[in-house]
Amino acid sequence: MGPSITELSKSRRYFGTDGIRGRVGVWPIMPEFVLKLGWAVGKVLARQGTGKVLIGKDTRISGYMFESVLESGLSAAGIDTHLLGPMPTPAIAYLTRTLRAQAGIVISASHNPYYDNGIKFFSSQGTKLPDSVEFEIEEQLEQPMTTVDSAELGKAIRVVDAPGRYIEFCKSTVSSDIVLNGLKIIVDCAHGAAYHIAPNVFAELGAEIVAVGVEPNGLNINHDCGAMHPEVVRQKVLDEKADLGIALDGDGDRAVLVDSKGNILDGDMLLYIIAKDKQKRQVLKGGIVGTVMSNLGLEIALKNMGIEFVRVPVGDRYVISELSKRQWDLGGEPSGHVVSMKMTTTGDGIITALQVLAAMRHQQQSLYEIRSGLVTYPQVLLNVKLGEQEVSLEDNIHIQQAIREVEKDLGDKGRVLLRRSGTENLIRVMVEGEDEAKVRFSAEKLAELVKQEVASF
């Protein structure tokens, strides 16, 4: 029998909701730990059979260091590695599957600044590693590191055609009659992993491309650009009189779009556009999975179209898990992570943008026109920093009382959500409702109370 849920939760010293992530040079994001992690992963995989492991990374400077030590650790465990170089996270998932690798490793901290980094893993199917395998890796990390006999050491080779393979795959996700001729598109790659891929995908489909954020220097990933700062691509769209803009994040798994009038479209809006198009063409499979952060307006718009909508906790692993369970196709988060299980096993910013462009072509509408019908509710999200102390929001009577009061005040057309961040030491306070002034006032009041209560823990 495998480990119980209780054992799994106890064992998670390193793995978070999305691999292992943190500040470079601060434990565990240090070369000595990542060396041992590579070895531990190698030992666990070696027990499951023989096969290569792919390693890809984004463009942050520490990627060189962590790529080297992961390769060394895997080699010490007797595992061969194929190095992909800078590649979007979803590309590594795809290549792990198609190159029949045992696993794929991504060195990336996604949308975080350059001084953070992380390690996450894909199974041979291009999905997140099962909890049971993460449990085994954690256990292996407790053992002293050893080296296999020299004759059994793993080799490393560099995969030179990885970008071309992935570009062709992205293009294959839309039907061959979808051409982008006549469209002028700004593509902001956040100086990240998609810098040498995304502009080529859209250009090869016929669009005129103005590429920005395509000069990575190891330190500028996500810095005042990309999906984290869509105002940059928005201004470029207006300056260039472009038809639309696409902003990706540093590892290319999320997208935010901008229409010709400068309106910024988040993941909720992109989900709505794709779902509406699929429903019109009678190819929508089941309903839509969102998260607790998805806008109430999306839920109402989908309901009005007769499309079922289900919420899960924040994190693409929860979205993917729910989609798999229900055998539905489409889900995502407001951040721009959109998953189409029919095409990919993880969020993919380029493929999300392609689905929106395909919807525009199917419906013969501009991006501004095709988004009509979705009225989003004002939503205010505030962050409260935590110290090292353990904080229980559920057990705090003052916080719970304040939440009930705000919910009563907002009525049926509003929501309140307080949650711990899965990637940073923060409590996120979200309030949503019809009246923006009331929403902001309520959010600020709650955030202030949380701050006071945290200080008193």
Salt bridges, closest charged atoms under 4 A:
ASP18 OD2 - ARG21 NH2 3.61
ASP18 OD2 - LYS120 NZ 3.21
ASP18 OD1 - LYS128 NZ 3.22
ASP58 OD2 - ARG60 NE 2.88
GLU67 OE1 - LYS57 NZ 3.45
GLU67 OE1 - ARG158 NH2 3.70
ASP131 OD1 - ARG12 NH2 2.65
ASP131 OD1 - ARG317 NH2 3.33
GLU134 OE1 - ARG12 NH1 2.54
GLU136 OE1 - ARG47 NH2 3.18
GLU142 OE2 - ARG13 NH1 2.87
ASP161 OD2 - ARG165 NE 3.06
GLU168 OE2 - LYS171 NZ 3.03
GLU204 OE1 - LYS171 NZ 2.57
ASP224 OD2 - HIS223 NE2 3.48
GLU231 OE2 - HIS229 ND1 3.37
GLU240 OE1 - LYS184 NZ 3.05
GLU240 OE2 - LYS236 NZ 3.78
ASP249 OD2 - ARG254 NE 3.54
ASP251 OD2 - LYS120 NZ 3.95
ASP253 OD2 - HIS337 NE2 3.02
ASP277 OD2 - ARG281 NH2 3.05
ASP277 OD2 - HIS362 ND1 3.17
GLU299 OE1 - ARG311 NH2 2.80
GLU308 OE2 - ARG326 NH1 3.66
ASP316 OD1 - LYS128 NZ 3.04
GLU322 OE1 - LYS325 NZ 3.47
GLU322 OE2 - ARG326 NE 2.68
ASP329 OD2 - LYS278 NZ 3.81
GLU333 OE2 - HIS337 ND1 3.31
ASP409 OD1 - LYS438 NZ 3.83
GLU424 OE2 - ARG428 NH2 3.20
GLU432 OE1 - ARG415 NE 2.86
GLU444 OE2 - ARG440 NH1 3.95
GLU453 OE2 - HIS398 ND1 3.51
